[in-house]
Structure formats: C-alpha cells, structure tokens
Amino acid sequence: MIGILLFWLAFSPPQPVQVKPAVNHPEQHQTQSVPTAGIAQTIHDRLDWLVRQKSPEGGSARALYNIKLERFYAARGFQPVWTTRTMIAELMSSIEGVADDGLDPADYHLKEIRGFYSKPPVTPQQIACYDLLLSESFFTLASHLHCGKVDPSTLDTHWELHHERSRSALDSKLHSAIATRQIAAAVKELRLQHPAYDHLRKGLARYRTIAHEGGWPILAEGPKLQEGARQIRVTMLRQRLKVSGDLSVLNADTSTVYRGDVVDAVKRFQKRNGMEADGVVGAATLRLMNIPVARRIDEIRLNLERYRWFLSDLEPTCILVNVADFNLRYVENGRVRWGTRVIVGKPGRETPLFKADMQYVILNPQWVIPPTILAKDALPALRKSSSYLAHKNLKIIASNGSVVDPETVNWSEYSAGNFPYRLQQSAGDQGSLGRVKFMLPNPYIVYLHDTPHKELFAANTRNFSSGCVRVQNPVDLAALVLQDSVNWSKEKILAVIKRGKTRIVFLPKRIPVYILYLTVTDEGDELHFCDDLYHRDDRVLKALNTPLPHYKTERCDQ
C-alpha cells in the first residue's frame, strides 16, 4: 500500500544541481567532515537511481513517489534536509506516537532511524541514503495521519470522497515544518483535530489497557437472563460489565439475582452495540459480550482509518449519513444539531459511499423507477403480469409525456438497457418516495426521501431499501436544510404537502451530504459498536495491517 496516499503534489520541477554552502547550526549532526557538494551530488545520484528502479512492491505508486521525492530535493539543490539531531529525535518520537492512532510505527522505518540516530552516518553515500529515508518516513507519516494509510478506492470502486483541499494544505505544512525544523509540532497539527477522532483514540488506549490487564471474562451459554432470575452466571456477568465500563467498579453487589444496576448495565451495553435495550441477556447479547477485546481493538483501529479518509475535508455544516448504524445527523457549524433514523440498502443493493451537495427539496414527489429497480424488480414482474402496474400505482410514460396503454407493450422485448418508457408513480402518502425527496445529484441516482413504510424504522437493523436512504422525519430535515423559519417552517411545509401539488424548493445554500460507513462511533465519550452490515471491516483491516515495502538500501554503504 506504499505511496497510495502520498499527496504532496505541486513540488517544483527537477532543476540542475545547485550546491548551496553549508549552514552552521548549533545542533548540526556529524556531516561537516564531508564536503557538502559531495553529499548533494550523492543525493542527486541516488534519487536518479531510485527513480529508474523497477519496484515489484508498490509498483507505479512507488515509482511516482520517488519522482516526487526527487522534485522535493531538486527544489533545495539536493542539499540534506535532516541536519540536526533534534529534528531526528522529534521524528522518532512522532513515529512512536502513531501507535495511538492505530498505525504501525514499523511502517515508517523506526528501527532504521534509531540505528542512524545512535550511529550517525559518515560517508556521502550513507548520509544521502539516510536523509532520503528520513524524508520518506516524515512525508509518509504525515500523509497517513492526515489522509489515511489505505486508499479507500482500492477497496470500494464506488468511493467518491476525495482529499482535494487537504492535499494542498499538507504540501504547504510539510515544506514549512522542514524549513523551520518544527517536526513534532507539524505532526501534531497534521493529526486530525476533531472530537470524534480524539474520542476514538482515547477509546483505543482504554481498550488496549483492558487487553493488557487480561481482557474480559467469557460468559458461559445458558438460559435467557431476564430481570428477577437467579443464576450463578450473574456474578461473572457483573465482572464482564465492570471491565467494559458498563457497570461501575464501585458496585459492591455480589448477589446472583439478575436485578437493579446489573440490568441497567446490560441495557447500556445493548444500546452501545446497536441492540434493542430490553435488558434480556439472550443469545445475541451473549455473542456480542463474548467478542474478544482484541477484535474490538482492531475495529477501533480500522475505524480511525475510516475517519482519516474524510474528516480533514469535512464541511462545518453538513449532513452525515452512517450506513452502518442507520442514522443521519445534521451538523451545523461543527456541532450535531439534530438526528434521525434512516433505512439503507439491502444486501446486493448496498448504499454507495460518496459526497454530494444537496441542492433542492421536492415536496409531493413523483417516483420514476430507477434503472436498478427496473432491471431487477419491475421488468421481471411485468413479464409475468401487467398487474404489477396497478399494484404499485404506476403509469407508463412515453418520451413525449403521453400515457401508454400497458396492453400495447410487449414486455418480453425490453430490458433495462432498451426500455423506451419510464414507469412513473404519482405522489401521495402511499408513493414509494412518500411526501419529501431530497436531491443531491450523483452518478448513483441515490437520494434521501420519505417512505410510506414508517413501521420499518422501529427495527434495529434497517437495511430494506434498494440503495437510497429513507429518512424517518423528513419534514423536520426539510425545515432544517431550507433554513427559512418564516417561509419554510415545518407548518408551512406540511401545508404545501397537504395541497398535494408537486413543488420544488431550492436550498438557499447547498449542503454537502456524506454517505459513510463507520462501525465504531463515539456518542458522548462512549464508544458505540455496530454490526459490519456489508462485511467490509476485514478488508480495511487487512489493508491497514499490510506492511509497507522496505526502503531500498542497496548502494548505501558504498
């Protein structure tokens, strides 16, 4: 995965070697006995050699990285960058600290750098090699902390969130850090500054402490535990809940009766794990309680990585839809102002992950069957019987807007690719889109909308749609995004809906919508875990755990 997220673009193009005079500095390490021009020429030659190497590990990404590294040094006349021991010490400390972010310090050449620090290089070849090693380590570390180690588009071809703004900012900060020798400060600044990310980092530290102390006990299977039951397993249940923080460690109750605080603690645990908080310890609750702490640590790590994929470019006012926990949150000026439940795509019709701007709201929308549903549902049903049209309250509309008699259509002739009509459903309470539709143009034809099947919001696992996001309280969301308490209050919106006429209302300002997939989130300093609905966690974890290719050290000792 090397080089995937090394985004320091816009370096100056390569220039002829221009040897600059050495600058004396009180902390400059042992390079003064070696002519500066010799070091610069050696750095130039080694970069030239690296650029020409064919790399089976890292492939084109590694080659592109070497080119960018060459441009970085060319802009500095190929002079060594890491000229003080303080800079190197700060880099080592920063590398060690990335373990707190769920990253592996070994990916950033920590062992080699420690060796360099304890026994500084003396020949031009050694100085050049290790200077390049330090630069690669710093740039890679900074990029991974700011944007993530893993390229999400290699795991999901539908990934449509990109770090356009943060790439430019990263480039500028890296140049400034090296110019001012403020390595530790730069790394601290580049680490995501967001409460959600910070809470996950703290959670990672806490769960690692739990693991270091032996983890939590495994609960034996047995009959359901309901309030008032008396079982010996209650004693072990109390211990399990104390370790995870769901039951106070000061609780001195040793009774084998399942009651009081331990029932409340189970409800808290169930809520944190996306379950109905009924306080009953059945098979599903037992399964979640017996997930090893090591697995929870991995889940926190891989979700820290997911946060790095988008948080650096998160707009202060936006809508966040987390597919994995079936929730939508409206964020205003960096604070969650409102939230509601959502329904997302079913297996085989997964809701794609992307960012798009919400531009307008349609009240009393008419539904035109999209290509996926046309191909997988509508046309197969219509080939069997045209009664599907009446059942779904659909009309066949020709390209000129006229209504087509279904008896005149030979359904066996058509597929989704050559279907010349559109199947349209009138607006209404029973329409598939309900009474409100939120438009955020995107290549997936996915949008947010109301639904007539409001009873489905009562389910804990809400993956019933064909890819779009159904919103539990769409009128409240419409009032928020229209941002006009006079002309578009909730009452005014309901009045327009009651009249039944389709109306388009443009937002005063476009609002970015992020469709995300996070299986660990923070809720008021508590970590909430949810099921891996689309079975994506292991792919992220495998990529995150894949070591970066070793830095080429050939010719370093010559």
Residue, then its C-alpha position, 0 to 999 in steps of 0.5 A: m500500500i506504499g505511496i497510495l496516499l502520498f499527496w504532496l503534489a505541486f513540488s517544483p520541477p527537477q532543476p540542475v544541481q545547485v550546491k548551496p554552502a553549508v549552514n552552521h547550526p548549533e545542533q548540526h549532526q556529524t556531516q561537516s567532515v564531508p564536503t557538502a557538494g559531495i553529499a548533494q551530488t550523492i543525493h542527486d545520484r541516488l534519487d536518479w537511481l531510485v527513480r529508474q528502479k523497477s519496484p515489484e512492491g508498490g509498483s507505479a505508486r512507488a515509482l511516482y513517489n520517488i519522482k516526487l521525492e526527487r522534485f522535493y530535493a531538486a527544489r533545495g539543490f539536493q542539499p540534506v534536509w535532516t541536519t540536526r539531531t533534534m529534528i531526528a529525535e522529534l521524528m522518532s518520537s512522532i513515529e512512536g506516537v502513531a501507535d495511538d492512532g492505530l498505525d504501525p510505527a514499523d511502517y515508517h522505518l523506526k528501527e532504521i532511524r534509531g540505528f542512524y540516530s545512535k550511529p550517525p552516518v559518515t560517508p556521502q553515500q550513507i548520509a544521502c541514503y539516510d536523509l532520503l529515508l528520513s524524508e520518506s518516513f516524515f512525508t509518509l507519516a504525515s500523509h497517513l495521519h492526515c489522509g489515511k494509510v489505505d486508499p479507500s478506492t482500492l477497496d470500494t470502486h464506488w468511493e467518491l470522497h476525495h482529499e482535494r483541499s487537504r492535499s494542498a494544505l499538507d504540501s504547504k505544512l510539510h515544506s514549512a515544518i522542514a524549513t523551520r525544523q518544527i517536526a513534532a509540532a507539524v505532526k501534531e497539527l497534521r493529526l486530525q483535530h476533531p472530537a470524534y477522532d480524539h474520542l476514538r483514540k482515547g477509546l483505543a488506549r482504554y481498550r488496549t489497557i483492558a487487553h493488557e490487564g487480561g481482557w474480559p471474562i467469557l460468559a458461559e451459554g445458558p438460559k435467557l437472563q431476564e430481570g428477577a432470575r437467579q443464576i450463578r452466571v450473574t456474578m461473572l456477568r457483573q465482572r464482564l460489565k465492570v471491565s467494559g465500563d458498563l457497570s461501575v467498579l464501585n458496585a459492591d453487589t455480589s448477589t446472583v439475582y439478575r436485578g437493579d444496576v446489573v440490568d441497567a448495565v446490560k441495557r447500556f451495553q445493548k444500546r452501545n452495540g446497536m441492540e434493542a435495550d430490553g435488558v434480556v441477556g439472550a443469545a445475541t447479547l451473549r455473542l456480542m459480550n463474548i467478542p474478544v477485546a482484541r477484535r474490538i481493538d482492531e475495529i477501533r483501529l480500522n475505524l480511525e482509518r475510516y475517519r482519516w479518509f474524510l474528516s480533514d475535508l469535512e464541511p462545518t455544516c453538513i449532513l452525515v449519513n452512517v450506513a452502518d448504524f442507520n442514522l443521519r445527523y445534521v451538523e451545523n457549524g461543527r456541532v450535531r444539531w439534530g438526528t434521525r433514523v434512516i433505512v439503507g440498502k439491502p444486501g446486493r443493493e448496498t448504499p454507495l459511499f460518496k459526497a454530494d451537495m444537496q441542492y433542492v427539496i421536492l415536496n409531493p414527489q413523483w417516483v420514476i423507477p430507477p434503472t436498478i429497480l427496473a432491471k431487477d424488480a419491475l421488468p421481471a414482474l411485468r413479464k409475468s403480469s401487467s398487474y404489477l402496474a396497478h399494484k404499485n400505482l404506476k403509469i407508463i410514460a412515453s418520451n413525449g409525456s403521453v400515457v401508454d396503454p400497458e396492453t400495447v407493450n410487449w414486455s418480453e422485448y425490453s430490458a433495462g438497457n432498451f426500455p423506451y418508457r419510464l414507469q412513473q408513480s404519482a405522489g401521495d402518502q402511499g408513493s414509494l418516495g412518500r411526501v419529501k425527496f431530497m436531491l443531491p445529484n450523483p452518478y448513483i441516482v441515490y437520494l434521501h426521501d420519505t417512505p410510506h413504510k414508517e413501521l420499518f424504522a422501529a427495527n434495529t437493523r434497517n437495511f430494506s431499501s434498494g440503495c437510497v436512504r429513507v429518512q424517518n422525519p423528513v419534514d423536520l430535515a426539510a425545515l432544517v436544510l431550507q433554513d427559512s423559519v418564516n417561509w419554510s417552517k415545518e407548518k408551512i411545509l406540511a401545508v404545501i404537502k397537504r395541497g398535494k401539488t408537486r413543488i420544488v424548493f431550492l436550498p438557499k445554500r447547498i449542503p454537502v451530504y456524506i454517505l459513510y460507513l463507520t462501525v465504531t462511533d463515539e456518542g458522548d465519550e462512549l464508544h458505540f459498536c455496530d454490526d459490519l452490515y456489508h462485511r467490509d471491516d476485514r478488508v480495511l483491516k487487512a489493508l491497514n495491517t499490510p506492511l509497507p515495502h522496505y526502503k531500498t538500501e542497496r548502494c548505501d554503504q558504498 
